[in-house]
Structures are given as C-alpha cells and as structure tokens.
Amino acid sequence: MFLKPSNNNNPIHYFCGHSLGLQPFKTQELIVSELNKWANSGVEGHFEEPKPWFSYHHTAKKGLAKLCGAKEAEVNANSSLSSNIHNLFATFYKPTKDKFKILTEDISFSSDNFAVQTQVQFHGYHPDSAIVYLKHNEKYCFSTEYILQQIETHREELELIWLSGVNFLSGQVLDIEKITKCAEKYKIKVGLDLAHAIGNISMQLHNWGVDFAVWCSYKYLNAGPGSTGGYFVHEKNFPKSLNPQLKSQNPQLTTILGGWWGHNEETRFQTGLTFDPVNNADAWLHSNANVLSLAALRASLDIFLSEDIERLLEKSKEMTLYAFNKLKSSNKIRILTPENQRGNMISTQVLNEDKSLISKLKEQNILVDWREPGIMRFSFCPLYNEEAEWKHFINLLSEIL
Ligand SMILES: Cc1ncc(COP(=O)(O)O)c(C=O)c1O
C-alpha cells in the first residue's frame, strides 16, 4: 500500500512515521488526476464531476471524523497546523480581567509555545503572568493526577487549557477524557494539538467534549511534506450556539474571523454581504482548498477508511510491547514513554547523548530520529511496518546496546 524508501536498491527500514509518513501507492494517481482536470478543464474544474474542487475539502471529512471520533460536520482539512492554532484561538481564547490564563506544557513543540506566548501578548498580557506551565518530570512526562491538580489550583483564572494529545518528545499519550471532564466542571475550554495523535491513537473527541483541536497531515496521516492541516470544532461551539452566547456578553464581539470559504455556500461568490458563517466546523475555513494537497490526503484517508482501527491499534501495541520488553532493562538507554500511556512512538534517552547509535543503525539501513537532549525517537506504523522489519530493528538495537 505504501512506497518504501531505499538506498542503492536496499530497502530502508523506516521508523520515522511520527515525523513524516510514507507515500501511499495511490497518491500520485490522485494528484495526477487533479492535474489532468486542471489541464483539460481549467476553471471549469471547480464544478466538474467527479469531485468538483468547490467542495473537494468535503472528501476529507469521513476519514478525519473516523480518526478523531467526531461527526463529519465537526472536522475539516485546511491551512496548516500553526495557522489553525491562531485561527481557533481567535474564537476560543477570549481573556477577561479575571479569567485570562492558559495552562500548557513546559515542554511542547516550539510552534505551540510561540503561539501561546504571542496570543497572550496579542491580548495585552505578559506570558509570565498569563501562562501556567505544567512542569515535566524527569522523563519529560506529566502525570494525569498532577495535571488535574493544576487545573483545580488555577481554576478561577484559567480561560483555556492547551495540550498535546501525544507529546512530541516523550510520546506520552495524555488522558484527554479525564482532563476534559475536569475542565468542563469549571467551564474551562480545552484545545489540543493532535499532530502526533491523529492516525496514531484511538480518540473520541466528540464524546469527550473537547472544544477544538488541530493537526498536521504529514505524520501518521501520510499526506506528504507540508501537506494541508486540519481541525476539529465540537458541535456545541458551532456558530449558532456560540454567537448568541458571546453576543449577549458584548454585541460587538465576533466569534469567528471570517473568510469566503467559511461563508454560506449559497452566496459565497457574491460581494457586499455581511459574513454569514456556515453552521458547522466549515465556518472556520478561510480560503478555498489546496486541492493537490487534499488529493494526497485522500489517498491516505481511503486506506484508513478501509481498515479496522481496532486491528491497527492491536498491531501497534504488539510492536511497541516487543520493543519495551527488549529494551527496558538496557543500561545504555532509558525509555521515556510511559508503558501504559503509549501510542506508536517510543522515545528513549541515550546515555551520554551518544549520537553514534543513530549512525550505526543508519549503516544497517534503519532510520530513526534524534532530538536534543540525547533523545532517540522511533515509531512503528501498523499500516506499513512489517513484522520481519520491526523485529529485526529491535533485535539489532538491543544487540548494539
Ligand atoms: C506537535 C507539533 N506541533 C506543531 C507543529 C508545527 O506544524 P506546522 O509546521 O505544520 O504548522 C509540529 C510539526 O512537526 C508538531 O510536531
């Protein structure tokens, strides 16, 4: 189902799906088909069947909804992860004199950290007073009890909780359900970065009551470098419910920063109108869709749609358990990822930050990655990592160690 990288005709054993997923066989065909439509029909392609570009973004909804545990109306693919953070914060981070703080991890991806810092500054606050950082433990993780206790402690001032579903460094899967239920009690909104979670772990964003989430599609979604991002907005936050609530506080407030693709389809091409957002997650779309990128995403989502997610999760558990059992007693590396809060990725801290381990693996055509300080990360993708190769990799790694 996927094209595998190679080195002088020797297959590369690829364990970097957490960074960039592999290319499905069908990707080129689906992109070329849109290129052909463009070549043959020009602008008419916007309304030409099959799959007119005008509504091409809808092709991603079914697959994304399945992976997020959401309704199709609650998800979409558009723009990029970091831009979607700002787009959705514009709606969900509405600080007031008393409630203005954001709770987030002290070790999160740089772009998230910059987004949170500049969001509070944008609203006139200082990051030192407006951001409550959760402090990581010695394994770069955060216990659920500690997170819940921090929510309790700061509940009066928290406007928003912003967390990663799966931490990019440690691979820890957070207990989103428990965190969201606790936040809900105090009417604190919850937003998530799912870059490392979507296509990796099982999620029920709708039932858990998460307010909003964003992701990129080049990791476990296999849509190619820099491919279009995506987001989730819970139906409780759709414009028709959100707008009256906010407007009753202040009639001048807007809930959504508008663009033509978020506006009512019937009048999208007219000018001189007042913004009339579609009453679902599409309201947060700004621009017309990047069709070539969405074609690549479709190729991968079609695979997820044809798969039994529970079976994929079982396979993932089997692979990571094998790795845990082989590596956990090593005195050359220590596993950072908690065994009972793991997805496809395992993070290990290498003693003395000895990066030669990566080169030794690369000489054997095994690709993993490295993040400072001395952290080797590898992931097992049930869609394309085969038993012979993942066993070979773990056995070899344990021999080298
Ligand atoms: C956890 C996480 N958040 C944010 C980003 C930034 O993504 P983008 O460049 O698509 O905005 C990445 C990129 O790898 C990431 O891993």
PDBQT file of the ligand as one rigid body, heavy atoms in Angstrom, charges set to zero:
ROOT
HETATM    1  C1  LIG A 501       3.460  18.770  17.839  1.00  0.00    +0.000 C 
HETATM    2  C2  LIG A 501       3.643  19.704  16.686  1.00  0.00    +0.000 A 
HETATM    3  N1  LIG A 501       3.018  20.899  16.710  1.00  0.00    +0.000 NA
HETATM    4  C3  LIG A 501       3.171  21.789  15.710  1.00  0.00    +0.000 A 
HETATM    5  C4  LIG A 501       3.951  21.515  14.611  1.00  0.00    +0.000 A 
HETATM    6  C5  LIG A 501       4.079  22.543  13.532  1.00  0.00    +0.000 C 
HETATM    7  O1  LIG A 501       3.416  22.157  12.390  1.00  0.00    +0.000 OA
HETATM    8  P1  LIG A 501       3.229  23.116  11.090  1.00  0.00    +0.000 P 
HETATM    9  O2  LIG A 501       4.598  23.459  10.593  1.00  0.00    +0.000 OA
HETATM   10  O3  LIG A 501       2.518  22.212  10.138  1.00  0.00    +0.000 OA
HETATM   11  O4  LIG A 501       2.464  24.297  11.488  1.00  0.00    +0.000 OA
HETATM   12  C6  LIG A 501       4.602  20.262  14.532  1.00  0.00    +0.000 A 
HETATM   13  C7  LIG A 501       5.449  19.926  13.386  1.00  0.00    +0.000 C 
HETATM   14  O5  LIG A 501       6.064  18.903  13.279  1.00  0.00    +0.000 OA
HETATM   15  C8  LIG A 501       4.455  19.354  15.614  1.00  0.00    +0.000 A 
HETATM   16  O6  LIG A 501       5.071  18.173  15.629  1.00  0.00    +0.000 OA
ENDROOT
TORSDOF 0
